[in-house]
Amino acid sequence: SKATVSVLNCARPVPSTMTRMAGVKRRRDAQELAEEERRARPHPYGVAPLGNMYMASGGNVRSPGLGELHGLTDTVVGEVLGYLLAPDLAEMARVSRSLYAFSHADDLWKPLVLFALREDGKFFFRDSWKQTYLDTKWRLAGREGAPPTHVPIQVKNFFSDTLFHPHRDASMPILDKWVRVENVQRVSAKGMSKADFVEKFENPGVPCVITDLVTEWDAFKKWDWEYILKQWKGASFQCEAAKLTIEEFKTYCDRQYDDRPIYLFDSKFGETVPSIAEQYTVPDYFNDDLFKHLGASRPDFRWLIMGPTRSGSSFHKDPNSTDAWNACIWGLKKWIFFPPSVVPPGVMCSADGADVTSPISLVEWFANYYDRCEEVAVRPLEALVRPGEMMYIPHGWWHLCLNLTPTLCITQNYASRAGLPRILSFLREQPHCISGVACERRDTFAAEFTDALRANAPDMLDEAEAALQKTVTSSWATALEGGADEGGGFAFDF
């Protein structure tokens, strides 16, 4: 729609010359054309939604083609086929029209590419995940010439929501109502001191969008694709389960048709390409990171993030009870926040927060649960972050991020002085939930961090320990006075 296109137009980088403006416009027009082609693309195997069966003649070929498996749900059939290796899955596709449709689901071939071909998950993407398997296998075998091309066969009268919905989520447009609401406070770095930030946002734990900061970085001024492909040439980055060169990842982004696109999310970019870390500066608001006292043994804390439209992060809380900032170099990102005590619609989590279950794709969450936000007692905070802007993410907040266009970001987590009591409590009480360190270090990590603080920031440690003791004493007094009868006992809540 015109409204959505208007919003997406904001995703272009700030041009420095008229030539760059023209180049950005061409890229934007190409993105819009690609989205139009995407929406018009039919399901490659002819799968249709289950509801269409009631308007079709000839019935559903699903059950007759499954034989004894016909009593299983489509989800369970997919899980059974997920145990097969590629040769067996290819043989299964020859059994019947029904199994042909089931056996070509991208969700079956994608893990075979990422986990069954080589240890680093490297692949060479073309058209679909089955075609990618064939191409990658061909190259790994050292064969000459062009690999075989898989030509999908349309299966008539096959109806399945389970198989159709990934195609729907990959092709449906980003709706206006998903991007319209912006109620996160926006503040300019030009008029906000560090003391102001701590008082208004960090201490109370309130998200905000910070402007007039990222635009000063060399990263913002230089990092277009031409620069990246030249300066980062041949560098490999972690792209979920795969390790891809930047050229391979760009090829994937340009050709993919996924409902859940692979996301470049790399914590070692500073070692891989040192100049990346040299071209941005941690803002003064966030430079009192107490994990720095651990030196090289600190938890993973910074990431280079890149992904195509529809990629992003599903609902989660940031690791180790830390705060974070996320700087958008180019692209447009939709953020949704729920307070720590409000579990978002469609999300289920364990009591300790270690296990979180949510809809498979981000578009699926928006399609099925965004409207349900109106039913939640506390309405979410929502924001659009544009190129050159930064999102501050307070500890404990549930947040989701959907890339409305191809996007490149830098993000870092940090342990603030104000949050130190909370972080120490988390590390000591929930070592199994500690992230970014080797598993064997989790049980001793709280002690390591405490020792580092005692050696480098003893006053801050004493201040945090006193605050923790005060919280324990206060909670115990409340329980003795009868507060436990109302609340079912007490728990630490920082």
C-alpha positions in Angstrom: 0.0 0.0 0.0 1.0 3.6 -0.4 1.2 4.2 3.3 3.6 1.2 3.8 5.7 2.3 0.9 5.9 5.8 2.4 7.3 4.3 5.7 9.7 2.0 3.9 11.1 4.9 2.0 12.6 6.2 5.2 14.9 3.2 5.3 17.4 4.7 2.9 20.8 5.8 4.2 21.4 9.6 4.3 23.1 10.3 1.0 26.2 12.5 0.8 25.8 13.3 -2.9 23.2 13.4 -5.6 24.8 10.4 -7.2 24.3 8.4 -4.0 20.7 9.6 -3.8 20.1 8.2 -7.2 21.7 5.0 -6.3 19.6 4.7 -3.1 16.4 5.4 -5.1 17.3 2.6 -7.6 17.9 0.2 -4.8 14.7 1.2 -3.1 12.7 0.8 -6.4 14.3 -2.6 -6.8 13.3 -3.7 -3.3 9.7 -2.6 -3.9 9.6 -4.5 -7.3 11.0 -7.6 -5.6 8.3 -7.3 -2.9 5.6 -7.1 -5.6 7.0 -10.1 -7.4 7.2 -12.0 -4.1 3.5 -11.4 -3.4 2.5 -12.6 -6.8 4.5 -15.8 -6.6 2.3 -18.9 -6.4 3.2 -21.8 -4.1 5.9 -23.7 -6.0 4.2 -27.1 -5.5 0.6 -26.0 -5.8 -0.2 -26.4 -2.1 -3.3 -24.4 -1.2 -4.9 -23.4 2.2 -7.1 -26.1 3.8 -10.2 -23.9 3.5 -9.9 -23.9 -0.3 -10.8 -27.6 -0.2 -14.5 -26.8 0.4 -14.7 -24.9 -2.9 -12.7 -27.4 -5.0 -13.8 -30.5 -6.9 -12.0 -33.7 -6.5 -11.4 -33.7 -2.8 -8.0 -33.6 -1.1 -5.3 -35.9 -2.3 -3.5 -35.7 1.0 -5.0 -38.7 2.8 -5.0 -41.3 0.0 -1.4 -40.5 -0.7 -0.3 -41.0 2.9 -1.5 -44.5 3.3 -1.2 -45.6 7.0 0.1 -42.2 7.9 -3.1 -40.4 6.9 -4.3 -40.3 10.5 -1.4 -38.1 11.6 -1.6 -34.4 11.6 0.4 -32.5 8.9 2.8 -31.3 11.6 3.5 -34.8 12.8 4.0 -36.1 9.2 6.6 -33.3 8.8 8.3 -34.3 12.0 8.5 -38.0 10.9 10.0 -37.0 7.6 12.4 -34.8 9.4 14.3 -37.9 10.6 15.2 -38.9 7.0 18.4 -38.0 5.3 18.4 -36.4 1.9 18.5 -39.6 -0.3 15.6 -41.1 1.7 13.6 -37.9 1.6 14.1 -37.8 -2.2 12.9 -41.4 -2.5 9.9 -40.6 -0.3 8.9 -37.8 -2.8 8.4 -40.5 -5.4 5.8 -42.5 -3.5 2.7 -40.3 -4.1 1.6 -36.8 -4.9 0.9 -36.2 -1.3 4.3 -37.3 -0.1 5.8 -35.4 -3.0 4.4 -32.2 -1.5 5.3 -33.0 2.0 8.9 -34.1 1.1 9.7 -30.8 -0.6 9.0 -28.6 2.3 11.8 -26.1 2.8 11.7 -26.8 6.6 13.0 -30.3 5.8 15.7 -29.4 3.4 17.0 -26.3 5.2 18.4 -28.3 8.2 19.9 -30.9 5.9 21.8 -28.1 4.2 22.9 -26.4 7.5 23.7 -29.5 9.6 24.3 -32.5 7.3 26.7 -31.4 4.6 29.6 -29.8 6.4 30.6 -28.7 10.0 30.5 -25.0 9.3 27.1 -25.1 7.6 28.4 -23.3 4.5 26.0 -23.4 1.5 25.5 -22.0 -1.9 22.0 -20.7 -2.2 19.8 -21.0 -5.3 16.0 -20.8 -5.6 15.0 -23.2 -2.8 16.6 -25.2 0.0 16.4 -28.4 -1.9 18.1 -26.8 -4.9 20.7 -25.4 -2.5 21.3 -28.9 -1.1 21.9 -30.2 -4.7 24.2 -27.3 -5.6 26.2 -27.5 -2.4 26.5 -31.3 -2.6 27.6 -30.9 -6.2 30.4 -28.4 -5.3 31.6 -30.4 -2.3 32.0 -33.5 -4.5 34.2 -31.5 -6.8 32.0 -32.1 -9.9 32.4 -30.0 -13.0 29.7 -28.3 -15.0 26.4 -27.0 -13.8 24.5 -28.9 -11.1 21.1 -30.3 -11.9 18.2 -28.0 -11.6 15.2 -29.1 -9.6 11.9 -28.2 -11.4 8.9 -28.3 -9.0 5.8 -30.2 -10.1 2.4 -28.6 -9.2 0.3 -31.0 -7.1 -3.4 -30.5 -7.8 -6.0 -30.6 -5.0 -3.5 -30.7 -2.1 -4.7 -28.6 0.8 -2.7 -28.0 3.9 -2.4 -25.0 6.2 0.8 -26.4 7.7 2.6 -26.5 4.3 0.9 -23.3 2.9 1.5 -20.9 5.8 5.3 -20.6 5.4 4.6 -19.6 1.8 2.0 -17.2 3.0 4.3 -15.6 5.6 7.1 -15.3 3.0 4.9 -13.5 0.5 2.3 -11.5 2.4 2.9 -7.7 2.5 3.9 -5.9 5.7 0.6 -4.4 6.7 0.1 -0.7 7.5 -1.2 -1.4 11.0 1.9 -3.2 12.0 4.1 -0.2 11.4 1.7 2.7 12.2 2.1 2.9 16.0 5.1 4.7 17.4 4.8 5.4 21.1 8.4 5.0 22.3 9.9 8.3 23.4 12.4 9.8 20.9 15.3 12.0 22.3 18.2 13.8 20.6 21.7 13.1 21.9 22.4 16.8 21.3 20.2 17.8 24.2 20.6 14.9 26.6 23.5 14.5 29.0 24.6 11.2 30.5 23.1 12.2 33.8 19.8 13.0 32.0 19.8 9.6 30.3 20.5 7.7 33.6 17.8 9.6 35.4 15.1 9.4 32.8 15.7 6.1 31.1 18.4 3.8 32.6 17.4 3.9 36.2 13.6 3.6 35.7 14.2 1.1 32.8 12.4 2.9 30.0 13.1 2.2 26.3 13.9 5.2 24.1 15.0 6.0 20.6 18.2 8.2 20.5 18.8 10.4 17.5 21.7 12.6 16.3 24.4 10.1 17.5 24.9 7.3 15.0 25.0 9.7 12.1 28.5 10.9 13.3 30.0 7.4 12.9 32.2 6.4 10.0 30.2 3.2 9.9 27.0 5.3 9.0 28.8 7.3 6.4 30.7 4.5 4.7 28.9 1.2 5.0 27.0 0.7 1.8 27.2 -2.6 -0.1 30.0 -1.3 -2.4 32.2 -0.4 0.6 31.3 -3.6 2.5 32.1 -6.0 -0.4 35.5 -4.2 -1.0 36.6 -3.8 2.6 35.2 -7.0 4.1 36.1 -9.1 1.0 36.2 -12.8 1.8 35.5 -12.3 5.6 33.3 -15.0 7.1 30.6 -14.3 9.6 28.2 -16.4 11.7 24.8 -16.5 10.0 22.8 -18.6 12.5 24.1 -22.2 12.0 26.2 -21.3 9.0 29.5 -19.6 8.6 29.3 -17.6 5.3 31.5 -15.1 3.6 30.0 -11.7 3.2 29.6 -12.4 -0.5 27.8 -15.6 0.1 25.5 -14.0 2.6 24.6 -11.2 0.1 23.8 -13.8 -2.5 21.5 -15.5 -0.1 19.8 -12.2 0.8 19.2 -11.4 -2.8 17.8 -14.8 -3.8 16.1 -16.1 -0.7 12.3 -16.7 -0.4 12.1 -17.7 3.2 9.4 -17.0 5.8 12.2 -17.0 8.4 15.3 -15.6 6.6 18.7 -16.4 7.9 20.2 -13.6 10.0 23.8 -12.6 10.2 24.5 -12.4 13.9 28.2 -12.4 14.6 29.9 -11.6 17.9 33.5 -12.0 16.6 33.4 -9.4 13.9 36.0 -7.3 15.7 38.5 -10.1 15.4 37.4 -11.0 11.8 37.6 -7.5 10.4 39.1 -5.2 13.0 38.2 -2.0 11.1 34.5 -2.7 11.8 35.0 -2.0 15.5 37.1 1.0 14.7 34.4 2.8 12.8 31.9 3.3 15.6 32.1 4.6 19.1 30.3 3.4 22.2 28.2 6.4 23.3 29.0 7.9 26.7 25.6 6.8 27.9 26.8 3.2 27.8 30.6 3.2 28.4 30.5 2.3 32.1 30.3 -1.4 31.3 31.4 -3.3 34.4 31.9 -6.5 32.5 35.0 -4.8 30.9 36.8 -5.7 34.2 36.9 -9.3 33.0 39.0 -8.4 30.0 39.0 -11.0 27.2 37.1 -13.5 29.4 34.0 -11.3 29.5 30.7 -12.8 28.1 29.9 -12.1 24.4 28.7 -8.6 24.3 28.6 -7.1 20.8 27.2 -8.3 17.5 27.2 -7.3 13.9 23.6 -7.8 12.7 22.5 -8.0 9.1 19.4 -9.4 7.4 16.9 -9.2 4.6 13.3 -8.1 4.9 11.3 -10.2 7.3 14.3 -11.3 9.3 14.8 -10.2 12.9 14.5 -11.4 16.5 11.5 -13.0 18.0 10.4 -12.1 21.6 13.2 -12.5 24.1 14.8 -10.8 27.1 18.5 -9.8 26.7 21.1 -12.1 28.4 22.5 -11.9 31.9 20.1 -9.2 33.0 22.0 -6.6 31.0 20.8 -3.4 29.2 21.6 -3.0 25.5 21.7 -0.5 22.7 21.1 -1.2 19.0 22.3 1.2 16.3 20.7 1.1 12.8 23.3 1.8 10.1 20.8 1.3 7.3 17.3 -0.2 6.9 14.1 0.1 8.9 13.3 -1.8 12.0 10.0 -2.3 13.8 10.3 -2.8 17.6 7.7 -4.0 20.1 8.2 -4.0 23.8 6.4 -5.5 26.8 7.3 -4.9 30.4 9.3 -7.6 32.2 6.2 -8.9 34.0 3.9 -9.1 30.9 4.4 -12.1 28.7 3.6 -11.2 25.1 0.6 -12.8 23.3 1.6 -16.0 21.6 4.7 -16.5 23.8 5.2 -19.2 26.5 8.2 -19.3 28.7 9.5 -21.4 31.6 9.4 -20.1 35.2 13.1 -19.2 35.0 12.9 -17.7 31.5 15.5 -20.2 30.2 13.0 -21.7 27.6 10.9 -19.5 25.4 8.4 -20.7 22.8 6.9 -18.4 20.2 5.4 -18.5 16.7 7.8 -19.9 14.1 8.2 -16.7 12.0 7.9 -13.0 12.9 5.3 -12.4 10.2 3.3 -15.3 11.6 3.3 -13.5 15.0 2.2 -10.3 13.5 -0.5 -12.0 11.4 -1.9 -14.0 14.3 -1.1 -12.1 17.5 -0.5 -8.4 16.8 -4.2 -7.6 17.1 -4.4 -9.5 20.4 -2.1 -6.8 22.0 -5.3 -4.8 22.5 -6.5 -7.6 24.9 -3.4 -7.4 27.1 -3.8 -5.4 30.3 -0.6 -3.4 29.5 -0.4 -2.2 25.9 3.1 -2.6 24.3 5.5 0.1 23.4 6.2 0.3 19.7 8.8 2.1 17.6 10.3 2.4 14.1 14.0 2.9 14.1 15.4 4.5 11.0 19.0 4.8 9.6 21.2 6.7 12.0 19.0 6.1 15.1 19.6 4.0 18.1 17.3 2.0 20.3 18.0 1.7 24.1 16.7 -1.6 25.4 16.4 -1.8 29.3 17.0 -5.0 31.1 14.2 -7.5 31.5 11.9 -6.1 28.8 10.4 -8.5 26.3 11.2 -7.3 22.8 10.7 -8.3 19.2 12.4 -6.7 16.2 11.2 -7.1 12.6 13.3 -5.8 9.7 10.9 -4.0 7.3 13.7 -3.7 4.8 17.2 -5.1 4.4 19.0 -3.9 7.5 22.5 -3.5 9.0 23.0 -2.8 12.7 25.6 -2.8 15.5 24.4 -3.8 19.0 26.1 -4.1 22.4 25.0 -5.3 25.8 26.4 -3.7 28.9 26.4 -4.1 32.7 25.6 -0.7 34.2 26.4 0.5 37.7 22.8 1.0 38.5 22.0 -2.5 37.4 24.9 -4.2 39.2 22.8 -5.5 42.2 20.4 -7.1 39.8 23.1 -8.6 37.6 25.0 -10.1 40.6 21.7 -11.6 41.8 21.0 -13.1 38.4 24.5 -14.6 38.0 24.4 -16.1 41.5 20.9 -17.4 41.5 20.5 -18.6 37.9 23.9 -19.8 36.6 22.3 -22.2 34.2 20.8 -19.2 32.4 24.1 -17.3 31.9 24.8 -16.6 28.3 27.9 -15.9 26.3 30.4 -18.0 28.2 31.4 -21.6 28.0 29.1 -24.0 29.8 31.8 -25.2 32.1 32.3 -21.6 33.4 28.7 -20.9 34.3 28.8 -22.2 37.9 31.9 -20.1 38.7 31.2 -17.1 36.6 29.5 -15.1 39.4 32.6 -15.6 41.5 34.9 -14.6 38.6 32.9 -11.4 38.1 32.9 -10.6 41.8 36.6 -11.0 42.1 37.2 -8.8 39.1 35.0 -6.1 40.6 36.8 -6.4 44.0 40.1 -5.8 42.2 39.1 -3.0 39.9 35.9 -1.4 41.3 35.6 -2.2 45.0 33.4 0.8 45.8 30.9 -0.2 43.2 30.9 -3.8 44.5 30.4 -2.7 48.1 27.5 -0.4 47.0 25.9 -3.3 45.1 26.3 -5.8 47.9 24.7 -3.4 50.3 21.8 -2.9 48.0 21.3 -6.6 47.7 21.4 -7.1 51.5 18.8 -4.3 51.9 16.6 -6.0 49.4 16.8 -9.3 51.2 16.1 -7.7 54.5 13.1 -5.8 53.2 11.6 -8.8 51.5 12.0 -10.9 54.6 10.4 -8.3 56.7 7.4 -8.1 54.3 7.0 -11.8 54.5 7.0 -11.8 58.3 4.4 -9.0 58.3 2.0 -11.1 56.3 2.9 -10.0 52.8 3.4 -13.7 51.9 -0.3 -14.4 52.5 -1.2 -12.0 49.7 1.6 -12.8 47.2 2.2 -16.5 47.8 5.7 -15.9 49.3 8.4 -13.5 48.2 10.9 -13.4 45.4 13.7 -11.2 44.4 12.7 -8.6 41.8 15.3 -6.1 40.7 
